[in-house]
Amino acid sequence: MQIGKLAELTGVSIRMLHYYENVGLLHPTRTETGYRYFAPQDADVVRRIVMLNWAGFTLPVIASVLNCARGSHPL
């Protein structure tokens, strides 16, 4: 899905989604024309980011939590 659809599904602004990508929380693929393409499960990732942020976690801590959840870093 394109970034506008992801923003619509999650209630997060396009600008904030770009920021999440810039800090390494989201990893969209790119189409041949350069558009970002987000997988359906990225909506769940964005919801987790928002929930953890509301709970008071900083974005670097959220990045660590997401990496553990993806199996990228051991606990």
C-alpha positions as CSV (number, residue, x, y, z in Angstrom):
1,M,0.0,0.0,0.0
2,Q,1.1,3.6,-0.5
3,I,1.9,5.9,2.4
4,G,-1.4,7.7,2.1
5,K,-3.3,4.5,2.7
6,L,-1.1,3.6,5.6
7,A,-1.7,7.0,7.1
8,E,-5.4,6.6,6.7
9,L,-5.5,3.1,8.3
10,T,-3.4,4.1,11.3
11,G,-4.4,7.7,11.9
12,V,-0.7,8.7,11.8
13,S,0.3,11.6,9.5
14,I,2.3,11.1,6.4
15,R,5.0,13.4,7.8
16,M,5.3,11.2,10.9
17,L,5.5,8.0,8.8
18,H,8.4,9.6,6.9
19,Y,10.0,10.3,10.2
20,Y,9.5,6.8,11.4
21,E,11.2,5.6,8.2
22,N,14.1,8.1,8.6
23,V,14.8,6.8,12.2
24,G,14.7,3.2,11.0
25,L,11.4,2.1,12.5
26,L,9.7,1.4,9.1
27,H,11.3,-0.2,6.1
28,P,9.2,0.2,3.0
29,T,10.2,-1.1,-0.3
30,R,10.3,1.1,-3.4
31,T,8.4,0.7,-6.6
32,E,10.2,1.1,-9.9
33,T,9.0,4.7,-10.0
34,G,10.3,5.4,-6.5
35,Y,7.1,5.3,-4.5
36,R,7.2,3.8,-1.1
37,Y,5.3,0.6,-0.7
38,F,4.2,-0.6,2.7
39,A,3.2,-4.2,3.4
40,P,-0.1,-4.8,5.2
41,Q,1.7,-5.8,8.4
42,D,3.3,-2.3,8.5
43,A,0.0,-1.0,9.8
44,D,0.4,-3.2,12.9
45,V,4.0,-2.0,13.3
46,V,2.8,1.6,13.2
47,R,0.1,0.9,15.8
48,R,2.7,-0.7,18.1
49,I,5.0,2.4,17.7
50,V,2.1,4.7,18.6
51,M,1.1,2.5,21.6
52,L,4.6,2.3,22.9
53,N,5.2,6.0,22.4
54,W,2.0,6.8,24.3
55,A,3.2,4.6,27.1
56,G,6.3,6.9,27.4
57,F,8.9,4.9,25.5
58,T,11.4,6.9,23.4
59,L,11.8,6.1,19.7
60,P,15.3,4.5,20.3
61,V,13.8,2.2,22.9
62,I,10.9,1.5,20.6
63,A,13.4,0.6,17.9
64,S,15.0,-1.9,20.2
65,V,11.7,-3.4,21.2
66,L,10.6,-3.8,17.6
67,N,14.0,-5.3,16.7
68,C,13.6,-7.9,19.5
69,A,10.0,-8.6,18.3
70,R,11.3,-9.2,14.8
71,G,14.1,-11.4,16.1
72,S,16.8,-9.0,14.9
73,H,18.4,-8.6,18.3
74,P,18.4,-11.1,21.2
75,L,17.2,-9.9,24.6
